[in-house]
Every structure is written in C-alpha cells, then in structure tokens.
Amino acid sequence: MQDKKLSELAATIADPARHDPGDAPISISAGLADWMLAQKLSLAFTSYQTGQLIVAGVGPDLRLSFNQQQYARATGLCYDRGRLIVASMFQIWRLENMLRPGHYANNAFDMALVPRTAHTVGYLDTHELSVDTAGQIIFVNSRYSCLATIDDVHSFRPVWQPKFISALAPEDRCHLNGLAMDGGRPRFVTLAGISDEKDGWRAIRQRGGAVIDVASDEVVVSGLTMPHSPRVHDGALWLLDSGRGQIVRVDPANGKQDDVAFCPGFLRGLAFHGNWAIVTVSLAREDKFRELAIQEGLEERGLAAKCGVLIIDTRTGNVDHSILLGGKFTEMFDVALLPGVRNPMTIGPATVDMIGAVTIGNPAP
C-alpha cells in the first residue's frame, strides 16, 4: 500500500464527517418486523464505505428499530455467545452486552452492546473474522495474504497462509477475503486470484477466484469471479460468487455447484437462519460492474443494483425481505444474526454515551 493511500485512510479518522451518512432513507419490506419476531432474532450489519455498524430489531411499538454507530471502515462481524466482534480500519473491537438478564435499556432495548476492548492491529485490510474453540479471534488479513490472530505485543500472529504465498508482505497478492469455520476451526477461505505478486489478483479476477481447504491447502472450487463469504451450512459449502451476483451451493463430496439465487448488487457477507440466507448487497464503485458478469445478469432481468440487506429463501431463490439503504450509503460489507435478541442497541466508542456507560460486575472472589 502506498503512503498516499494510508494518508487518505488517516484523513477519514481525522474527519469522520467525510463519510457521515446523515439521515439516509431506509426502505423496509412489508412484514419484516413480523418475520424477525417469529424467528426470534435481530440483525447487525456493516457499511465500511460510511464506517457504520448498524443493528436492527423490533421495538415495543412493533416497528423496525435501527441504531447506528461510527466504526471507521467497519468490515467483518462475528456474534459469539452474547458478544459482538467488529473489525474496523486498524482495530478489532469486542462489544459486550452490559445488561443483566431481564433488564432493559431505555425501556425498549433488551441488549446494549458496549465496546470493552479494542485490539490495535494497524492497517491490515481486515475482512471476515470469527472465534475458534479456544476463544481466539481468527481474522482474514487481506493485506498480508493470510489468516491471523491478535497478539498482545505485535500487530498480528499468522495462523495460516496459502501455499503459493512465498512471503507475508503488505501487498494484497491474492485478495484473501472470506473465512468459513467448521466445528470451531477455520475450514475454507475465498480469494480473488491465485497470485504471489503484489495486487496480482486484479489481472485474473475474471474466473480466477477460488475456494481453498485450509486443512489440505488444496483448491476445492475454482473458476469463480470475486468470490466472498464461504460458509458451511446444512452439509454443504456455500459461497458468494460476487462477480456474477450469485449465491452458490457446493456439494463437498463431488464439487458440484448450483446457483441458488441471483442478487441485484455486489455480494459480501452471508449468514444462515434455517432455509434463509441473509446477505448484503452493494452498488458498483464507479462503473466497475461493466467489467463483471453481474452487469449482464442485471440487464437480463431488468434490475438495478441495490444497497442493503436481503433475506432470501434458499428453496426458491426469492427475496422474502429486505432493508434497502439510500443517500450516501453505497457499499455494505458483513451481516450477523443475533438470535434470541429482539431489539439491540449499541454505544459508539467516541460518544458521550460511552463516557457514562458505567456498570458494576460481580465482586472479585
């Protein structure tokens, strides 16, 4: 990464208003609140272009409730046993629920997520992340082409790297971006192109993307275009073939691929709830869709690209529900489900509310 780029990122921190979405219009599909109540869950999602963490639930008035906070270049999300892990530009945050069971904040929110730790990792272009069986945060370090975990002294400790990556250098050689866990261990990763050169993936991103099995180091799916967000669900490997706009299911026994649903926008972030896939979609950067197959898919269907969250029935490929964002929102990143939570709220790390968010834990033994 050139110093100029780092300077641009630093300017974002110095002046968050540059990406303040303001009062952006939100379009909600009919029946979404009822669906969330019936499924007993709420949502968290990120927009790294505006630097927003957004949570959505159902308020006491039975209407959708949204809460958003500023996290510079917010990317990967992981909800783990009541806490939310959020990746941002140069830090990984751990948010804890400060409410005791049965308590409510402002007589409306049954979860109040407060930032308690921030691991400063520097600019690694952190993408997706998760928590393993040992409680370690495992994250995709795209800039250094590896999986990594946090370290008390250093920016990161490498956990795994593709066998074709000869050195850990800040060169985004293959654009490693997605992580699938299975049984609490890293199982699959997605990358945009098999390359050992700086930004080498950019020249081969058309059908150059792949899924790699972390345990065997072998390519298990190839010929993809800008793939993201591999997941193990219901006995299959799922992924987003983002350059084509498709949610794809792969049979791990024979490698057979099936397109499950076309989505109107660039796909990142994938979560499952039963037969539903929840994804985020984004608009094109400048006119970059013209270089990808997704543009043909949009034109064939007479669709325009959207920005927001889609809830898709994997049995039919239909979009059952959606949250569409307008205004300054153009790009989304990740989505996480908060099961058993009706109406969450968050407190931002650089807010007045954070100063007064004081709670008392159990006395030390």
Residue pairs with C-beta under 8 A, 6 or more apart in sequence:
1 123
1 143
1 170
1 172
6 123
9 73
9 89
9 123
11 18
12 18
12 19
12 51
12 72
12 73
12 89
13 72
13 89
16 51
16 70
16 72
19 49
19 50
19 51
19 328
20 50
20 70
20 328
21 47
21 50
21 52
21 68
21 325
21 327
21 328
21 329
22 327
22 328
23 327
24 325
24 326
24 327
24 328
24 329
25 325
25 326
25 327
26 66
26 323
26 324
26 325
26 326
27 308
27 322
27 323
27 324
27 325
27 326
28 64
28 322
28 323
28 324
29 320
29 321
29 322
29 323
31 321
32 64
32 311
32 321
32 322
32 323
33 58
33 62
33 63
33 64
35 311
35 320
35 321
36 42
36 43
36 56
36 57
36 58
36 64
37 58
37 62
37 342
39 273
39 274
40 339
40 340
40 342
41 273
41 337
41 338
41 339
41 340
41 341
42 55
42 56
42 57
42 58
42 111
42 337
42 338
42 341
42 342
42 343
42 344
43 55
43 56
43 57
43 278
43 309
43 323
43 335
43 336
43 337
43 338
44 53
44 54
44 55
44 56
44 77
44 79
44 84
44 335
44 336
44 337
44 338
44 344
45 54
45 56
45 77
45 269
45 280
45 309
45 332
45 333
45 334
45 335
45 336
46 52
46 53
46 54
46 71
46 74
46 75
46 76
46 77
46 86
46 269
46 332
46 333
46 334
46 335
47 54
47 74
47 325
47 329
47 331
47 332
47 333
48 73
48 74
48 75
48 331
48 333
49 282
49 329
49 330
49 331
50 328
50 329
51 70
51 71
51 72
51 73
51 74
51 88
51 89
52 68
52 69
52 70
52 71
52 74
53 68
53 69
53 70
53 71
53 74
53 77
53 86
53 346
54 66
54 67
54 68
55 66
55 67
55 68
55 113
55 338
55 344
55 345
55 346
56 64
56 65
56 66
56 323
57 64
57 65
57 109
57 338
57 341
57 342
57 343
57 344
58 64
58 65
58 342
58 343
59 65
59 108
59 343
60 107
60 108
60 343
64 323
65 108
65 343
67 344
67 345
67 346
69 346
69 347
69 348
69 349
69 351
70 348
70 350
71 86
71 88
71 93
71 348
71 349
72 88
72 89
72 90
73 88
73 89
74 86
74 87
74 88
74 333
75 87
75 88
75 126
75 127
75 128
75 333
75 334
76 85
76 86
76 87
76 126
76 127
76 128
76 129
76 139
76 140
76 333
76 334
77 84
77 85
77 86
77 87
77 129
77 269
77 334
77 335
77 336
78 84
78 85
78 129
78 130
78 131
78 137
78 336
79 85
79 336
79 337
79 338
80 130
80 131
82 96
82 97
83 94
83 95
83 96
83 97
83 113
84 94
84 95
84 113
84 336
84 338
84 346
85 92
85 93
85 94
85 95
85 129
85 131
85 137
86 92
86 93
86 95
87 93
87 126
87 127
87 128
87 129
87 139
88 126
89 123
90 120
90 121
90 122
90 123
90 124
91 118
91 119
91 120
91 121
92 118
92 119
92 121
92 126
92 129
92 137
92 139
92 150
93 115
93 117
93 118
93 119
93 349
94 115
94 116
94 117
94 118
94 119
95 113
95 114
95 115
95 116
95 346
96 113
96 114
96 116
97 111
97 112
97 113
97 114
98 112
98 113
98 114
98 357
98 359
99 105
99 109
99 110
99 111
99 112
104 110
105 112
105 345
106 345
108 343
109 343
109 344
109 345
110 341
110 342
110 343
110 344
111 338
111 341
111 343
111 344
111 345
112 344
112 345
112 346
112 347
112 357
113 344
113 345
113 346
113 347
114 346
114 347
114 354
114 357
115 347
115 348
115 349
115 354
118 349
119 137
119 150
120 155
121 150
121 155
121 156
122 155
123 143
124 139
124 141
124 142
124 143
124 144
124 148
124 155
124 156
125 141
125 142
125 143
125 172
126 139
126 140
126 141
126 142
127 139
127 140
127 142
127 176
127 177
127 178
127 179
128 139
128 140
128 177
128 178
128 179
128 229
128 334
129 137
129 138
129 139
129 140
129 179
130 137
130 138
130 139
130 179
130 181
130 186
131 137
131 138
132 138
132 181
132 184
132 185
132 186
133 183
133 184
133 185
136 149
136 150
137 149
137 150
138 147
138 148
138 149
138 159
138 179
138 181
138 186
139 147
139 148
139 149
139 150
139 156
139 179
140 147
140 176
140 177
140 178
140 179
140 189
141 147
141 148
141 156
141 158
141 176
142 172
142 175
142 176
142 177
143 170
143 171
143 172
144 156
144 158
144 168
144 169
144 170
145 161
145 162
145 165
145 168
145 169
145 171
145 172
145 173
145 174
145 176
146 158
146 159
146 160
146 161
146 165
146 168
146 176
147 158
147 159
147 160
147 161
147 176
147 179
147 186
147 189
147 214
148 156
148 157
148 158
148 159
149 156
149 157
149 159
150 156
150 157
151 157
158 168
159 186
160 186
160 214
161 168
162 174
162 176
162 189
162 191
162 194
162 212
162 217
163 217
164 174
164 194
164 195
164 196
165 173
165 174
165 196
166 196
169 198
171 197
171 198
171 199
172 198
172 199
172 201
173 195
173 196
173 197
173 198
173 199
173 200
173 201
174 191
174 192
174 193
174 194
174 195
174 196
174 200
174 201
175 191
175 192
175 193
175 201
175 202
175 205
176 189
176 190
176 191
177 190
177 191
177 192
177 227
177 228
178 188
178 189
178 190
178 227
178 228
178 229
178 230
178 239
178 240
179 186
179 188
179 189
179 230
180 186
180 187
180 188
180 189
180 230
180 231
180 232
180 237
181 187
181 232
182 188
182 232
185 214
186 214
187 213
187 214
187 215
187 230
187 232
188 211
188 212
188 213
188 214
188 220
188 230
188 232
188 237
189 211
189 212
189 214
189 230
190 209
190 210
190 211
190 224
190 227
190 228
190 229
190 230
190 239
191 201
191 209
191 210
191 212
191 227
192 201
192 202
192 205
192 208
192 209
192 226
192 227
193 200
193 201
193 202
193 203
193 204
193 205
193 208
193 209
193 210
194 201
194 204
194 208
194 210
194 219
195 201
195 203
195 204
201 208
205 225
205 226
205 243
206 225
206 243
206 291
206 292
207 223
207 224
207 225
208 224
208 225
209 222
209 223
209 224
209 225
209 226
209 227
209 241
209 243
210 219
210 221
210 222
210 223
210 224
210 227
211 219
211 220
211 221
211 222
211 224
211 227
211 230
211 237
211 239
211 250
212 218
212 219
212 220
213 219
213 220
220 237
220 250
220 252
220 255
221 227
221 237
221 239
221 250
221 255
221 257
224 239
224 241
224 243
225 241
225 242
225 243
225 244
225 292
225 293
226 241
226 242
226 243
226 266
226 292
227 239
227 240
227 241
227 242
227 243
228 239
228 240
228 242
228 267
228 268
228 269
228 270
229 239
229 240
229 267
229 268
229 269
229 270
229 279
229 334
230 237
230 238
230 239
231 237
231 238
231 239
231 270
231 271
231 272
232 238
233 272
234 272
235 252
236 249
236 250
236 251
236 252
237 249
237 250
237 251
237 252
238 247
238 248
238 249
238 250
238 260
238 270
238 272
238 277
239 247
239 248
239 250
239 270
240 246
240 247
240 248
240 267
240 268
240 270
240 279
241 247
241 248
241 259
241 267
242 266
242 267
242 268
242 294
243 292
243 293
243 294
244 259
244 292
244 293
244 294
244 297
245 262
245 263
245 264
245 265
245 266
245 267
245 293
245 294
245 297
245 298
246 259
246 260
246 261
246 262
246 263
246 267
246 297
247 259
247 260
247 261
247 263
247 267
247 270
247 277
247 279
247 312
247 314
248 257
248 258
248 259
248 260
249 257
249 258
249 260
249 314
250 256
250 257
250 258
260 277
260 312
260 314
260 317
261 277
261 312
261 314
261 317
261 318
261 319
262 297
262 301
262 317
263 279
263 281
263 310
263 312
263 319
264 281
264 298
264 301
264 303
264 304
264 305
264 306
265 281
265 282
265 283
265 305
265 306
265 307
266 281
266 282
266 283
266 284
266 289
266 294
266 305
266 331
267 279
267 280
267 281
268 279
268 280
268 282
268 332
268 333
268 334
269 279
269 280
269 332
269 333
269 334
269 335
270 277
270 278
270 279
270 335
271 277
271 278
271 279
271 335
271 336
271 337
272 278
273 337
273 339
275 313
275 314
275 315
276 311
276 312
276 313
276 314
276 320
277 311
277 312
277 314
278 309
278 310
278 311
278 312
278 335
278 337
279 309
279 310
279 312
279 335
280 308
280 309
280 310
280 332
280 333
280 334
280 335
281 305
281 306
281 307
281 308
281 309
281 310
281 332
282 305
282 307
282 330
282 331
282 332
283 305
283 306
283 307
283 330
283 331
284 305
285 330
285 331
289 295
289 298
289 305
298 304
298 305
306 322
306 324
307 324
307 325
307 326
307 329
307 330
307 331
307 332
308 322
308 323
308 324
308 325
308 329
308 332
309 322
309 323
309 332
309 335
310 319
310 321
310 322
311 319
311 320
311 321
311 322
312 318
312 319
312 320
313 320
325 332
338 344
347 353
347 354
347 357
348 354
